[in-house]
């Protein structure tokens, strides 16, 4: 069984009760089709990157589950035909990435974070020197003042 993640965007004008009922309906599809629901995250209303229909906002929901192709197909079929769903996207979760996320969560829980101000990786851009990574060239000041016509000819 593959581990999958489905993100779907619901119309923003729905009441919270309607959104919860919609989520419960989609979550029920997974066990019906021999899948296992891991978790469902409600991200809430967010502004869309571009307008979809007449909507500039949408209610984002992410469901993580394990299932076969038939589980994914049935969930996507129902998302596609439901009138309140604006968009949906299903991705498979890489097992190596999932294991790394579990290890990272455990490390944060223990407080065993390697990034501190004194040790390696302390600054945000650890690969840059004090000169901002521009080397001997320096900043833009070596080009001259373009307003006065100095610099390149």
URCOR-V447895 format. One record per residue. N is the residue number from 1. SS is DSSP state (H for helix, E for strand, L for the rest). D_LAST is the distance of its C-alpha to the last C-alpha in Angstrom with 1 decimal. Layout:
N_SS_D_LAST ; N_SS_D_LAST
This chain:
1_L_65.2 ; 2_E_61.5 ; 3_E_59.9 ; 4_E_58.1 ; 5_E_56.2 ; 6_E_56.2 ; 7_E_54.1 ; 8_E_55.1 ; 9_E_54.1 ; 10_E_56.9 ; 11_E_56.9 ; 12_L_56.3 ; 13_L_59.1 ; 14_L_61.8 ; 15_L_64.1 ; 16_H_64.1 ; 17_H_67.5 ; 18_H_66.4 ; 19_H_63.4 ; 20_H_65.7 ; 21_H_68.1 ; 22_H_65.4 ; 23_H_64.2 ; 24_H_67.8 ; 25_H_68.3 ; 26_H_65.3 ; 27_H_66.3 ; 28_H_69.8 ; 29_H_68.5 ; 30_H_67.4 ; 31_H_70.9 ; 32_H_72.5 ; 33_L_70.5 ; 34_L_71.3 ; 35_L_68.2 ; 36_E_67.8 ; 37_E_65.9 ; 38_E_64.1 ; 39_E_62.5 ; 40_E_61.1 ; 41_E_58.4 ; 42_E_58.0 ; 43_E_54.4 ; 44_E_55.3 ; 45_E_53.4 ; 46_E_49.6 ; 47_E_46.9 ; 48_E_46.0 ; 49_E_42.4 ; 50_E_43.1 ; 51_E_46.1 ; 52_E_49.0 ; 53_L_51.3 ; 54_L_51.6 ; 55_E_51.1 ; 56_E_48.2 ; 57_E_50.2 ; 58_E_52.5 ; 59_E_55.0 ; 60_E_53.9 ; 61_E_56.5 ; 62_E_56.2 ; 63_E_59.2 ; 64_E_59.5 ; 65_E_62.4 ; 66_E_63.7 ; 67_E_65.1 ; 68_L_65.2 ; 69_H_63.5 ; 70_H_66.3 ; 71_H_65.7 ; 72_H_62.0 ; 73_H_62.8 ; 74_H_65.4 ; 75_H_63.3 ; 76_H_60.4 ; 77_H_62.8 ; 78_H_64.1 ; 79_H_60.7 ; 80_H_59.6 ; 81_H_62.7 ; 82_L_62.9 ; 83_L_61.9 ; 84_L_60.5 ; 85_E_58.0 ; 86_E_54.5 ; 87_E_53.0 ; 88_E_54.0 ; 89_E_52.5 ; 90_E_54.4 ; 91_E_53.0 ; 92_E_54.8 ; 93_L_54.5 ; 94_L_53.6 ; 95_H_56.5 ; 96_H_54.3 ; 97_H_52.1 ; 98_H_55.3 ; 99_H_56.7 ; 100_H_53.5 ; 101_H_53.7 ; 102_H_57.4 ; 103_H_56.5 ; 104_H_53.7 ; 105_H_56.1 ; 106_H_58.8 ; 107_H_56.4 ; 108_H_55.3 ; 109_H_59.0 ; 110_H_59.8 ; 111_L_56.9 ; 112_L_55.7 ; 113_L_52.0 ; 114_L_50.0 ; 115_L_46.9 ; 116_L_47.5 ; 117_L_45.4 ; 118_L_46.5 ; 119_L_46.5 ; 120_L_44.1 ; 121_L_42.1 ; 122_L_42.4 ; 123_L_39.0 ; 124_L_37.8 ; 125_L_35.0 ; 126_L_36.8 ; 127_L_34.2 ; 128_L_31.5 ; 129_L_31.3 ; 130_L_30.9 ; 131_L_27.1 ; 132_L_27.3 ; 133_L_26.7 ; 134_L_23.0 ; 135_H_23.8 ; 136_H_22.0 ; 137_H_18.6 ; 138_L_20.1 ; 139_L_19.3 ; 140_H_16.2 ; 141_H_15.9 ; 142_H_13.8 ; 143_H_10.7 ; 144_L_10.9 ; 145_L_12.1 ; 146_H_10.5 ; 147_H_13.1 ; 148_H_12.0 ; 149_L_8.4 ; 150_L_7.8 ; 151_L_6.5 ; 152_L_3.8 ; 153_L_0.0
